[in-house]
Amino acid sequence: MDGAERDRTQDWLLPEGAAPPLLSELEQRIDQALIVAKASEKAVMAVGDAALDAAQQARRAADLAERATAAALSASQSVAATVAPPAQAEAAPEDVALRSFSERADRVVARLRALERRPRRARPASAGAGRRRPGG
């Protein structure tokens, strides 16, 4: 074999842009991806906790609205029983407003009950381990 026919080292070098990343660069990318993933997981857990808290508050508000509706209905029935009924023209706006409020409260309660029936997705044990929410 002739010396001129032999490969040179320069023939085997990759161009600057085609060189694969160094192991240290790959490790840095992995570390950065882990940091981003952990921060994302914490943010998702915070949003989930806030959503659960909001659902509990909505349930409490619906219960209060249901009680208020029952109390208002009871009060209006007792007043109607003791006082002569007013003229139809005067009673219509108040009855419509109360009926509208009651119907809306009933829809909210129905939605919350539907949410209660839906199965909750289990959170990973490692994500919420050791964390307790106040009041829960």
C-alpha positions as CSV (number, residue, x, y, z in Angstrom):
1,M,0.0,0.0,0.0
2,D,1.3,3.3,-1.0
3,G,1.6,6.2,1.5
4,A,-0.4,8.5,-0.8
5,E,-3.3,6.1,-0.8
6,R,-3.7,5.9,2.9
7,D,-6.5,7.8,4.7
8,R,-5.6,10.9,6.5
9,T,-7.0,11.9,9.9
10,Q,-8.5,14.9,8.4
11,D,-10.7,12.7,6.1
12,W,-12.4,11.3,9.2
13,L,-13.1,14.5,11.1
14,L,-16.8,15.7,11.0
15,P,-17.6,19.2,10.0
16,E,-18.2,21.6,13.0
17,G,-22.0,21.7,12.6
18,A,-22.4,17.9,12.2
19,A,-20.5,16.9,15.4
20,P,-22.7,15.1,18.0
21,P,-23.1,16.8,21.4
22,L,-20.6,15.9,24.0
23,L,-21.7,13.8,27.0
24,S,-21.4,16.7,29.3
25,E,-23.7,18.7,27.1
26,L,-26.2,15.9,27.1
27,E,-26.0,15.7,30.9
28,Q,-26.7,19.5,31.1
29,R,-29.7,19.1,28.8
30,I,-31.1,16.3,30.9
31,D,-30.6,18.2,34.1
32,Q,-32.4,21.2,32.6
33,A,-35.3,19.0,31.4
34,L,-35.6,17.5,35.0
35,I,-35.7,21.0,36.5
36,V,-38.5,22.1,34.0
37,A,-40.4,18.9,34.6
38,K,-40.3,19.2,38.4
39,A,-41.4,22.9,38.2
40,S,-44.2,21.9,35.8
41,E,-45.4,19.2,38.2
42,K,-45.5,21.6,41.1
43,A,-47.5,24.1,39.1
44,V,-50.0,21.4,38.0
45,M,-50.4,20.3,41.6
46,A,-51.0,23.9,42.7
47,V,-53.6,24.3,40.0
48,G,-55.3,21.0,40.9
49,D,-55.4,22.0,44.6
50,A,-56.9,25.3,43.7
51,A,-59.5,23.6,41.5
52,L,-60.5,21.2,44.3
53,D,-60.7,24.1,46.8
54,A,-62.9,26.0,44.3
55,A,-65.2,23.0,43.9
56,Q,-65.6,22.7,47.6
57,Q,-66.4,26.4,47.9
58,A,-68.9,26.1,45.0
59,R,-70.5,23.1,46.8
60,R,-70.8,25.2,50.0
61,A,-72.3,28.1,48.1
62,A,-74.8,25.8,46.4
63,D,-75.8,24.4,49.7
64,L,-76.2,27.9,51.1
65,A,-78.2,28.9,48.1
66,E,-80.4,25.9,48.4
67,R,-81.1,26.7,52.1
68,A,-81.7,30.3,51.3
69,T,-84.2,29.3,48.6
70,A,-86.0,27.0,51.0
71,A,-86.1,29.7,53.7
72,A,-87.3,32.3,51.2
73,L,-90.0,29.9,49.9
74,S,-91.0,29.1,53.5
75,A,-91.1,32.7,54.4
76,S,-93.2,33.7,51.4
77,Q,-95.6,30.9,52.1
78,S,-96.1,31.9,55.7
79,V,-96.5,35.5,54.7
80,A,-99.0,34.5,52.0
81,A,-101.0,32.5,54.6
82,T,-101.2,35.4,57.0
83,V,-101.7,38.3,54.6
84,A,-104.3,38.7,51.9
85,P,-102.8,38.0,48.5
86,P,-101.8,41.2,46.6
87,A,-103.2,42.0,43.2
88,Q,-101.7,39.8,40.4
89,A,-100.1,42.8,38.6
90,E,-98.1,43.8,41.7
91,A,-96.9,40.3,42.6
92,A,-95.6,39.2,39.2
93,P,-92.2,40.9,39.2
94,E,-91.2,39.6,42.6
95,D,-92.4,36.1,41.8
96,V,-90.5,36.0,38.6
97,A,-87.3,37.2,40.3
98,L,-87.7,34.6,43.0
99,R,-88.5,31.8,40.5
100,S,-85.5,32.8,38.4
101,F,-83.3,32.7,41.4
102,S,-84.7,29.3,42.5
103,E,-84.3,27.8,39.0
104,R,-80.7,29.0,38.8
105,A,-79.9,27.6,42.2
106,D,-81.4,24.3,41.2
107,R,-79.2,24.2,38.1
108,V,-76.1,24.9,40.1
109,V,-77.0,22.2,42.6
110,A,-77.6,19.7,39.7
111,R,-74.2,20.5,38.2
112,L,-72.4,20.1,41.5
113,R,-74.2,16.8,42.1
114,A,-73.1,15.6,38.7
115,L,-69.5,16.6,39.5
116,E,-69.7,14.6,42.7
117,R,-70.8,11.5,40.8
118,R,-67.8,11.7,38.4
119,P,-64.9,9.5,39.5
120,R,-61.9,11.5,40.6
121,R,-58.6,10.7,38.9
122,A,-56.0,9.4,41.5
123,R,-53.1,11.7,41.9
124,P,-49.6,10.0,41.9
125,A,-48.6,9.1,45.4
126,S,-45.2,10.8,45.0
127,A,-46.7,14.1,43.9
128,G,-48.9,14.8,46.9
129,A,-47.1,12.6,49.5
130,G,-46.8,14.3,52.9
131,R,-48.9,17.4,51.8
132,R,-52.1,18.1,53.4
133,R,-54.5,20.8,52.6
134,P,-56.0,22.9,55.3
135,G,-59.4,21.7,56.3
136,G,-59.1,18.5,54.3
